[in-house]
Amino acid sequence: MIDTVVVATDGSESVGRAVDVALDLARRFDATVYALSVVNESEVTNAPEDVREDLSSELEARAEDALATVSERAEQSVTTAVREGRPADEILTYAREVEADVVATGTRGRHGENRLLIGSVAERVVRSSPIPVLTVRQLAEDEAA
């Protein structure tokens, strides 16, 4: 039984389909929905010191926009949260806090060298989570039709 769904979002196109799938899953099981967006602390700390405050504010605003999009798409109420830290770690911590039955996240479907060089939040969540993780791949334009 699925009573609690956490959907992790950064507002990107690759997460849009995952949001829709997670909301559909929650609707089918009449589950509670929690949406989380994580401001990646390394983006702020690696920026030049004179722009960190503005960058942090901008990233926070983007996170809030991403969560608003989830709420707008949902037929049920959604509890939202913004966290700051390492995205995979924060997603897992939040999922444990709300006692999630499943975590939904998007993936761009990178393979080979790009995956090795860039890494993936979704991959880290899958590898580390004691909670089932639903990864939803972004469709290519020719697949979307």
DRENVEX-567262 format. One record per atom (N, C-alpha, C): atom name; x, y, z; residue number from 0. Coordinates in nm, 2 decimals. Layout:
<recs>
{rec CA {X Y Z} NUM}
...
</recs>
This chain:
<recs>
{rec N {0.08 -0.12 0.00} 0}
{rec CA {0.00 0.00 0.00} 0}
{rec C {0.09 0.12 0.00} 0}
{rec N {0.05 0.22 -0.07} 1}
{rec CA {0.12 0.35 -0.08} 1}
{rec C {0.04 0.45 -0.02} 1}
{rec N {0.08 0.51 0.10} 2}
{rec CA {0.01 0.61 0.17} 2}
{rec C {0.08 0.75 0.16} 2}
{rec N {0.21 0.75 0.13} 3}
{rec CA {0.28 0.87 0.13} 3}
{rec C {0.38 0.87 0.01} 3}
{rec N {0.37 0.97 -0.08} 4}
{rec CA {0.46 0.99 -0.19} 4}
{rec C {0.54 1.12 -0.18} 4}
{rec N {0.67 1.11 -0.19} 5}
{rec CA {0.75 1.23 -0.20} 5}
{rec C {0.80 1.24 -0.34} 5}
{rec N {0.78 1.36 -0.40} 6}
{rec CA {0.82 1.39 -0.53} 6}
{rec C {0.93 1.50 -0.52} 6}
{rec N {1.05 1.47 -0.57} 7}
{rec CA {1.16 1.56 -0.57} 7}
{rec C {1.16 1.63 -0.70} 7}
{rec N {1.17 1.77 -0.69} 8}
{rec CA {1.17 1.85 -0.82} 8}
{rec C {1.27 1.96 -0.81} 8}
{rec N {1.32 1.99 -0.93} 9}
{rec CA {1.40 2.11 -0.94} 9}
{rec C {1.34 2.20 -1.05} 9}
{rec N {1.22 2.16 -1.09} 10}
{rec CA {1.15 2.25 -1.19} 10}
{rec C {1.19 2.23 -1.33} 10}
{rec N {1.29 2.14 -1.36} 11}
{rec CA {1.34 2.12 -1.49} 11}
{rec C {1.24 2.04 -1.58} 11}
{rec N {1.26 2.04 -1.71} 12}
{rec CA {1.17 1.96 -1.80} 12}
{rec C {1.18 1.82 -1.77} 12}
{rec N {1.30 1.77 -1.73} 13}
{rec CA {1.32 1.63 -1.71} 13}
{rec C {1.24 1.58 -1.59} 13}
{rec N {1.20 1.67 -1.50} 14}
{rec CA {1.13 1.63 -1.38} 14}
{rec C {0.98 1.64 -1.40} 14}
{rec N {0.94 1.71 -1.50} 15}
{rec CA {0.80 1.74 -1.53} 15}
{rec C {0.72 1.61 -1.54} 15}
{rec N {0.77 1.51 -1.62} 16}
{rec CA {0.70 1.38 -1.64} 16}
{rec C {0.70 1.31 -1.51} 16}
{rec N {0.80 1.31 -1.43} 17}
{rec CA {0.81 1.25 -1.30} 17}
{rec C {0.70 1.30 -1.20} 17}
{rec N {0.68 1.43 -1.21} 18}
{rec CA {0.58 1.50 -1.12} 18}
{rec C {0.44 1.44 -1.16} 18}
{rec N {0.41 1.44 -1.29} 19}
{rec CA {0.28 1.39 -1.34} 19}
{rec C {0.26 1.24 -1.30} 19}
{rec N {0.37 1.16 -1.31} 20}
{rec CA {0.35 1.02 -1.28} 20}
{rec C {0.34 1.00 -1.12} 20}
{rec N {0.41 1.08 -1.05} 21}
{rec CA {0.40 1.07 -0.90} 21}
{rec C {0.26 1.11 -0.85} 21}
{rec N {0.21 1.22 -0.91} 22}
{rec CA {0.07 1.27 -0.88} 22}
{rec C {-0.03 1.17 -0.92} 22}
{rec N {-0.02 1.11 -1.03} 23}
{rec CA {-0.11 1.00 -1.07} 23}
{rec C {-0.11 0.88 -0.98} 23}
{rec N {0.01 0.84 -0.94} 24}
{rec CA {0.03 0.73 -0.84} 24}
{rec C {-0.04 0.77 -0.71} 24}
{rec N {-0.02 0.89 -0.66} 25}
{rec CA {-0.08 0.93 -0.53} 25}
{rec C {-0.23 0.94 -0.55} 25}
{rec N {-0.28 0.98 -0.66} 26}
{rec CA {-0.42 0.99 -0.68} 26}
{rec C {-0.49 0.85 -0.68} 26}
{rec N {-0.42 0.76 -0.75} 27}
{rec CA {-0.47 0.62 -0.75} 27}
{rec C {-0.48 0.55 -0.62} 27}
{rec N {-0.38 0.58 -0.53} 28}
{rec CA {-0.38 0.52 -0.40} 28}
{rec C {-0.43 0.61 -0.29} 28}
{rec N {-0.48 0.73 -0.33} 29}
{rec CA {-0.53 0.82 -0.23} 29}
{rec C {-0.42 0.85 -0.13} 29}
{rec N {-0.30 0.87 -0.18} 30}
{rec CA {-0.19 0.89 -0.09} 30}
{rec C {-0.16 1.04 -0.06} 30}
{rec N {-0.10 1.07 0.04} 31}
{rec CA {-0.05 1.21 0.08} 31}
{rec C {0.07 1.24 -0.01} 31}
{rec N {0.07 1.36 -0.06} 32}
{rec CA {0.18 1.40 -0.15} 32}
{rec C {0.27 1.51 -0.08} 32}
{rec N {0.40 1.48 -0.08} 33}
{rec CA {0.50 1.58 -0.03} 33}
{rec C {0.59 1.61 -0.15} 33}
{rec N {0.61 1.74 -0.17} 34}
{rec CA {0.70 1.78 -0.28} 34}
{rec C {0.82 1.85 -0.22} 34}
{rec N {0.94 1.82 -0.27} 35}
{rec CA {1.06 1.87 -0.21} 35}
{rec C {1.14 1.93 -0.32} 35}
{rec N {1.20 2.05 -0.30} 36}
{rec CA {1.30 2.10 -0.39} 36}
{rec C {1.42 2.14 -0.30} 36}
{rec N {1.54 2.10 -0.35} 37}
{rec CA {1.66 2.12 -0.28} 37}
{rec C {1.75 2.22 -0.35} 37}
{rec N {1.79 2.32 -0.27} 38}
{rec CA {1.89 2.42 -0.32} 38}
{rec C {2.02 2.36 -0.30} 38}
{rec N {2.09 2.33 -0.40} 39}
{rec CA {2.22 2.27 -0.39} 39}
{rec C {2.33 2.37 -0.33} 39}
{rec N {2.37 2.34 -0.21} 40}
{rec CA {2.46 2.43 -0.14} 40}
{rec C {2.59 2.45 -0.21} 40}
{rec N {2.64 2.35 -0.29} 41}
{rec CA {2.77 2.36 -0.36} 41}
{rec C {2.76 2.47 -0.47} 41}
{rec N {2.64 2.49 -0.53} 42}
{rec CA {2.63 2.59 -0.63} 42}
{rec C {2.65 2.73 -0.57} 42}
{rec N {2.61 2.75 -0.44} 43}
{rec CA {2.63 2.88 -0.38} 43}
{rec C {2.77 2.89 -0.32} 43}
{rec N {2.82 2.79 -0.26} 44}
{rec CA {2.95 2.80 -0.20} 44}
{rec C {3.06 2.81 -0.30} 44}
{rec N {3.04 2.75 -0.42} 45}
{rec CA {3.14 2.76 -0.53} 45}
{rec C {3.13 2.88 -0.61} 45}
{rec N {3.03 2.97 -0.59} 46}
{rec CA {3.02 3.09 -0.66} 46}
{rec C {3.11 3.20 -0.60} 46}
{rec N {3.14 3.30 -0.67} 47}
{rec CA {3.22 3.41 -0.62} 47}
{rec C {3.15 3.47 -0.50} 47}
{rec N {3.22 3.51 -0.40} 48}
{rec CA {3.16 3.56 -0.27} 48}
{rec C {3.07 3.67 -0.29} 48}
{rec N {3.10 3.76 -0.38} 49}
{rec CA {3.01 3.88 -0.40} 49}
{rec C {2.88 3.85 -0.46} 49}
{rec N {2.85 3.73 -0.52} 50}
{rec CA {2.72 3.70 -0.58} 50}
{rec C {2.65 3.59 -0.50} 50}
{rec N {2.71 3.54 -0.40} 51}
{rec CA {2.65 3.43 -0.33} 51}
{rec C {2.51 3.46 -0.27} 51}
{rec N {2.49 3.57 -0.21} 52}
{rec CA {2.36 3.61 -0.15} 52}
{rec C {2.25 3.62 -0.26} 52}
{rec N {2.28 3.68 -0.37} 53}
{rec CA {2.19 3.69 -0.48} 53}
{rec C {2.16 3.56 -0.54} 53}
{rec N {2.26 3.48 -0.56} 54}
{rec CA {2.25 3.35 -0.62} 54}
{rec C {2.16 3.26 -0.53} 54}
{rec N {2.19 3.26 -0.40} 55}
{rec CA {2.11 3.19 -0.31} 55}
{rec C {1.96 3.23 -0.31} 55}
{rec N {1.93 3.36 -0.32} 56}
{rec CA {1.79 3.40 -0.33} 56}
{rec C {1.73 3.36 -0.46} 56}
{rec N {1.80 3.36 -0.57} 57}
{rec CA {1.75 3.32 -0.70} 57}
{rec C {1.72 3.17 -0.70} 57}
{rec N {1.81 3.09 -0.64} 58}
{rec CA {1.79 2.94 -0.64} 58}
{rec C {1.67 2.91 -0.55} 58}
{rec N {1.66 2.98 -0.44} 59}
{rec CA {1.54 2.96 -0.35} 59}
{rec C {1.41 3.00 -0.43} 59}
{rec N {1.41 3.10 -0.50} 60}
{rec CA {1.29 3.14 -0.58} 60}
{rec C {1.26 3.04 -0.68} 60}
{rec N {1.36 2.98 -0.75} 61}
{rec CA {1.34 2.87 -0.85} 61}
{rec C {1.28 2.75 -0.78} 61}
{rec N {1.33 2.72 -0.66} 62}
{rec CA {1.28 2.60 -0.59} 62}
{rec C {1.13 2.63 -0.55} 62}
{rec N {1.09 2.75 -0.51} 63}
{rec CA {0.96 2.78 -0.48} 63}
{rec C {0.87 2.77 -0.60} 63}
{rec N {0.92 2.81 -0.71} 64}
{rec CA {0.84 2.80 -0.84} 64}
{rec C {0.82 2.66 -0.88} 64}
{rec N {0.92 2.58 -0.86} 65}
{rec CA {0.91 2.43 -0.89} 65}
{rec C {0.80 2.37 -0.81} 65}
{rec N {0.80 2.40 -0.68} 66}
{rec CA {0.70 2.35 -0.59} 66}
{rec C {0.56 2.40 -0.62} 66}
{rec N {0.55 2.53 -0.66} 67}
{rec CA {0.42 2.58 -0.70} 67}
{rec C {0.37 2.51 -0.82} 67}
{rec N {0.45 2.47 -0.92} 68}
{rec CA {0.41 2.39 -1.03} 68}
{rec C {0.35 2.26 -0.99} 68}
{rec N {0.42 2.19 -0.90} 69}
{rec CA {0.36 2.06 -0.85} 69}
{rec C {0.22 2.08 -0.79} 69}
{rec N {0.21 2.18 -0.71} 70}
{rec CA {0.08 2.21 -0.64} 70}
{rec C {-0.03 2.24 -0.75} 70}
{rec N {0.01 2.32 -0.85} 71}
{rec CA {-0.09 2.35 -0.95} 71}
{rec C {-0.13 2.23 -1.03} 71}
{rec N {-0.04 2.13 -1.05} 72}
{rec CA {-0.08 2.01 -1.13} 72}
{rec C {-0.16 1.91 -1.05} 72}
{rec N {-0.15 1.92 -0.92} 73}
{rec CA {-0.21 1.82 -0.83} 73}
{rec C {-0.36 1.84 -0.82} 73}
{rec N {-0.43 1.73 -0.81} 74}
{rec CA {-0.58 1.73 -0.78} 74}
{rec C {-0.60 1.73 -0.63} 74}
{rec N {-0.50 1.69 -0.55} 75}
{rec CA {-0.50 1.69 -0.41} 75}
{rec C {-0.41 1.79 -0.35} 75}
{rec N {-0.42 1.81 -0.22} 76}
{rec CA {-0.33 1.91 -0.16} 76}
{rec C {-0.19 1.85 -0.15} 76}
{rec N {-0.09 1.94 -0.16} 77}
{rec CA {0.05 1.90 -0.16} 77}
{rec C {0.12 1.98 -0.05} 77}
{rec N {0.19 1.91 0.04} 78}
{rec CA {0.28 1.97 0.13} 78}
{rec C {0.41 1.99 0.07} 78}
{rec N {0.46 2.12 0.07} 79}
{rec CA {0.59 2.15 0.01} 79}
{rec C {0.70 2.19 0.10} 79}
{rec N {0.82 2.17 0.06} 80}
{rec CA {0.94 2.21 0.14} 80}
{rec C {1.05 2.24 0.05} 80}
{rec N {1.13 2.34 0.09} 81}
{rec CA {1.26 2.37 0.03} 81}
{rec C {1.37 2.34 0.13} 81}
{rec N {1.47 2.27 0.09} 82}
{rec CA {1.58 2.24 0.18} 82}
{rec C {1.71 2.29 0.11} 82}
{rec N {1.81 2.31 0.19} 83}
{rec CA {1.94 2.35 0.13} 83}
{rec C {2.04 2.24 0.17} 83}
{rec N {2.12 2.19 0.08} 84}
{rec CA {2.22 2.09 0.11} 84}
{rec C {2.26 2.02 -0.02} 84}
{rec N {2.30 1.89 0.00} 85}
{rec CA {2.33 1.80 -0.11} 85}
{rec C {2.20 1.74 -0.15} 85}
{rec N {2.16 1.75 -0.27} 86}
{rec CA {2.02 1.71 -0.31} 86}
{rec C {1.99 1.57 -0.27} 86}
{rec N {2.07 1.47 -0.31} 87}
{rec CA {2.04 1.33 -0.28} 87}
{rec C {2.03 1.31 -0.13} 87}
{rec N {2.12 1.37 -0.05} 88}
{rec CA {2.11 1.35 0.10} 88}
{rec C {1.98 1.41 0.15} 88}
{rec N {1.95 1.53 0.10} 89}
{rec CA {1.83 1.60 0.16} 89}
{rec C {1.70 1.53 0.12} 89}
{rec N {1.70 1.47 -0.01} 90}
{rec CA {1.58 1.40 -0.05} 90}
{rec C {1.56 1.28 0.04} 90}
{rec N {1.67 1.20 0.07} 91}
{rec CA {1.66 1.08 0.15} 91}
{rec C {1.62 1.12 0.30} 91}
{rec N {1.68 1.22 0.35} 92}
{rec CA {1.64 1.27 0.49} 92}
{rec C {1.50 1.31 0.49} 92}
{rec N {1.45 1.38 0.40} 93}
{rec CA {1.31 1.43 0.40} 93}
{rec C {1.22 1.31 0.39} 93}
{rec N {1.25 1.22 0.30} 94}
{rec CA {1.16 1.10 0.28} 94}
{rec C {1.15 1.02 0.41} 94}
{rec N {1.26 1.01 0.48} 95}
{rec CA {1.25 0.94 0.61} 95}
{rec C {1.17 1.02 0.71} 95}
{rec N {1.18 1.15 0.71} 96}
{rec CA {1.11 1.23 0.81} 96}
{rec C {0.96 1.22 0.79} 96}
{rec N {0.92 1.21 0.66} 97}
{rec CA {0.77 1.21 0.64} 97}
{rec C {0.72 1.06 0.63} 97}
{rec N {0.81 0.97 0.65} 98}
{rec CA {0.78 0.83 0.64} 98}
{rec C {0.72 0.79 0.51} 98}
{rec N {0.79 0.83 0.40} 99}
{rec CA {0.74 0.81 0.26} 99}
{rec C {0.74 0.66 0.23} 99}
{rec N {0.65 0.62 0.15} 100}
{rec CA {0.64 0.48 0.10} 100}
{rec C {0.71 0.47 -0.03} 100}
{rec N {0.72 0.58 -0.10} 101}
{rec CA {0.79 0.59 -0.23} 101}
{rec C {0.84 0.73 -0.26} 101}
{rec N {0.96 0.74 -0.32} 102}
{rec CA {1.01 0.86 -0.36} 102}
{rec C {1.01 0.86 -0.52} 102}
{rec N {0.96 0.97 -0.57} 103}
{rec CA {0.96 0.98 -0.72} 103}
{rec C {1.06 1.09 -0.76} 103}
{rec N {1.13 1.06 -0.86} 104}
{rec CA {1.23 1.16 -0.92} 104}
{rec C {1.25 1.14 -1.06} 104}
{rec N {1.28 1.25 -1.13} 105}
{rec CA {1.31 1.24 -1.27} 105}
{rec C {1.45 1.21 -1.30} 105}
{rec N {1.47 1.16 -1.42} 106}
{rec CA {1.61 1.14 -1.47} 106}
{rec C {1.62 1.17 -1.61} 106}
{rec N {1.73 1.22 -1.65} 107}
{rec CA {1.75 1.26 -1.79} 107}
{rec C {1.79 1.14 -1.88} 107}
{rec N {1.82 1.03 -1.81} 108}
{rec CA {1.86 0.91 -1.89} 108}
{rec C {2.00 0.92 -1.95} 108}
{rec N {2.09 0.98 -1.88} 109}
{rec CA {2.23 0.99 -1.93} 109}
{rec C {2.29 0.85 -1.92} 109}
{rec N {2.38 0.82 -2.02} 110}
{rec CA {2.45 0.70 -2.03} 110}
{rec C {2.59 0.72 -2.05} 110}
{rec N {2.67 0.62 -2.02} 111}
{rec CA {2.81 0.62 -2.06} 111}
{rec C {2.89 0.73 -1.99} 111}
{rec N {2.97 0.80 -2.08} 112}
{rec CA {3.07 0.90 -2.03} 112}
{rec C {3.00 1.01 -1.96} 112}
{rec N {2.89 1.06 -2.02} 113}
{rec CA {2.82 1.18 -1.96} 113}
{rec C {2.78 1.14 -1.81} 113}
{rec N {2.72 1.02 -1.79} 114}
{rec CA {2.68 0.99 -1.66} 114}
{rec C {2.80 0.98 -1.56} 114}
{rec N {2.91 0.93 -1.61} 115}
{rec CA {3.03 0.92 -1.52} 115}
{rec C {3.08 1.05 -1.49} 115}
{rec N {3.08 1.14 -1.58} 116}
{rec CA {3.14 1.28 -1.56} 116}
{rec C {3.05 1.36 -1.48} 116}
{rec N {2.92 1.36 -1.50} 117}
{rec CA {2.82 1.45 -1.44} 117}
{rec C {2.76 1.39 -1.32} 117}
{rec N {2.74 1.26 -1.31} 118}
{rec CA {2.67 1.20 -1.20} 118}
{rec C {2.53 1.22 -1.21} 118}
{rec N {2.45 1.17 -1.11} 119}
{rec CA {2.31 1.19 -1.11} 119}
{rec C {2.25 1.19 -0.97} 119}
{rec N {2.17 1.28 -0.94} 120}
{rec CA {2.10 1.29 -0.81} 120}
{rec C {2.01 1.16 -0.80} 120}
{rec N {1.94 1.13 -0.91} 121}
{rec CA {1.85 1.02 -0.91} 121}
{rec C {1.93 0.89 -0.88} 121}
{rec N {2.04 0.87 -0.94} 122}
{rec CA {2.12 0.75 -0.92} 122}
{rec C {2.17 0.74 -0.78} 122}
{rec N {2.21 0.85 -0.72} 123}
{rec CA {2.25 0.85 -0.58} 123}
{rec C {2.14 0.82 -0.48} 123}
{rec N {2.02 0.87 -0.52} 124}
{rec CA {1.90 0.84 -0.44} 124}
{rec C {1.87 0.69 -0.45} 124}
{rec N {1.87 0.64 -0.57} 125}
{rec CA {1.84 0.50 -0.59} 125}
{rec C {1.94 0.41 -0.51} 125}
{rec N {2.06 0.44 -0.52} 126}
{rec CA {2.17 0.36 -0.46} 126}
{rec C {2.16 0.36 -0.31} 126}
{rec N {2.12 0.47 -0.25} 127}
{rec CA {2.12 0.49 -0.11} 127}
{rec C {1.99 0.48 -0.03} 127}
{rec N {1.88 0.47 -0.10} 128}
{rec CA {1.75 0.48 -0.04} 128}
{rec C {1.71 0.34 0.02} 128}
{rec N {1.66 0.34 0.14} 129}
{rec CA {1.60 0.22 0.20} 129}
{rec C {1.45 0.22 0.15} 129}
{rec N {1.40 0.33 0.10} 130}
{rec CA {1.26 0.34 0.05} 130}
{rec C {1.26 0.32 -0.10} 130}
{rec N {1.16 0.26 -0.15} 131}
{rec CA {1.15 0.24 -0.30} 131}
{rec C {1.15 0.37 -0.37} 131}
{rec N {1.22 0.38 -0.48} 132}
{rec CA {1.24 0.50 -0.56} 132}
{rec C {1.18 0.47 -0.70} 132}
{rec N {1.10 0.56 -0.74} 133}
{rec CA {1.04 0.55 -0.88} 133}
{rec C {1.11 0.66 -0.96} 133}
{rec N {1.19 0.61 -1.06} 134}
{rec CA {1.26 0.71 -1.14} 134}
{rec C {1.18 0.71 -1.28} 134}
{rec N {1.16 0.83 -1.32} 135}
{rec CA {1.08 0.85 -1.45} 135}
{rec C {1.17 0.93 -1.54} 135}
{rec N {1.20 0.86 -1.66} 136}
{rec CA {1.29 0.92 -1.76} 136}
{rec C {1.21 1.02 -1.84} 136}
{rec N {1.28 1.13 -1.87} 137}
{rec CA {1.23 1.23 -1.97} 137}
{rec C {1.23 1.16 -2.10} 137}
{rec N {1.11 1.18 -2.17} 138}
{rec CA {1.10 1.12 -2.30} 138}
{rec C {1.17 1.21 -2.41} 138}
{rec N {1.23 1.15 -2.51} 139}
{rec CA {1.28 1.22 -2.62} 139}
{rec C {1.16 1.27 -2.70} 139}
{rec N {1.19 1.37 -2.78} 140}
{rec CA {1.08 1.44 -2.86} 140}
{rec C {1.00 1.33 -2.94} 140}
{rec N {1.07 1.24 -3.00} 141}
{rec CA {1.01 1.14 -3.09} 141}
{rec C {0.93 1.04 -3.01} 141}
{rec N {0.96 1.02 -2.88} 142}
{rec CA {0.89 0.93 -2.79} 142}
{rec C {0.76 0.99 -2.73} 142}
{rec N {0.77 1.13 -2.72} 143}
{rec CA {0.66 1.20 -2.65} 143}
{rec C {0.53 1.19 -2.73} 143}
{rec N {0.54 1.18 -2.86} 144}
{rec CA {0.42 1.17 -2.94} 144}
{rec C {0.35 1.04 -2.92} 144}
</recs>
